[in-house]
Amino acid sequence: MAGEELIYQYAYQYAPMGCAVGAIVYGALASGWVLKLPAGNERMQEIAAAIQEGAKCFHEASVHLYPHRWDSAFRNYYCDTGS
C-alpha cells in the first residue's frame, strides 16, 4: 500500500515536468523544421512583409496607447530597482 502511494506521489511530481520537457523538445524540432522550409515565391514574400509591417505598427500603437503597461512590464523584468 505504501509503495503505491509513493508511485503516485512521484507520478504527480514528475509527469508535468516530463510533459513540459516534451513540449519544449517538440517546439524546438517544429521550429527547426519550419525554418528549413523555403521562403516561398515573390508574392508570398510580399504578403509576409506586409504582415510584418502591420504587426510592427500594431505593436507601436499599443505601446503608445497603453504606456503604463509596457513601462511597468519593462521595469519589473529588465530594470534593477535596488529593492
N, C-alpha and C positions, 0 to 999 in steps of 0.2 A: 504494500500500500504506500509506504513512504517513497519507494522508488518511482512509482507512477507520478506522485506529486512533484518529485524532483524533475522528472522528464517534462512535465507540463510547465514547470517554472522556467526551465531553460528554453522551451519552445516559445513561450510568451516573450522571453527576453531577446532571443536571437533571430526569430523568424522575421520581425520587422526590419532588423538590420540587414538580414540576408536579402530581403526584398529591395531595400534601398540600394545595396551594392549592385544587385542585378539591374535595377533601373539605371544606375549610373553607367554600368558597362554597356547596356543596350543603347543608351543615349550617345555614348562615345562611338560605338560601332555605326549607329544610324547616321550620325552627323558626318563621320568619315565617308560613308557611302554616298551621301548627298553631295559632299564637297568634291568628290571624284567625278561626278556627272558633268557632262559638257554644259557650257553656259547657255546654249540654245542659239537659235538663229538671230538675225539682227532685230527683227520685230519683237521677239521675246526679251531681248536686252533693253530695247526702248521702253517696254512695259515695266520691266524691273526697275529701271532708272526713275520712271515716273512714280512708281510706288514708293521708292526710297525717298524721293523728294517730298512727296506728300506726308510720309511718316515723320520726316525731319521737321516740316512745317507744323504738323500737329504737336510734336513734342515741344517745339519752341513756343507755340501758342499756349500750351498747358503750363509751361513754366512761367509765362507772363501773367496768365490768369490766376494761378494759384501759387504765388511765390513763397508763401509761408510754408506750404507743404514741402516744396523742394528745399527750401532753406533749412528747415528743421531736419529733414532727412540727411542733408549734407552734413550738418553739424553733428548729428547723432552718430553717423557712420564714418566720417572722414576727418573730423577735427578733434583734437585733443583739448578738452575744456579744462584740464587741470584738476578736475574733481575726482 
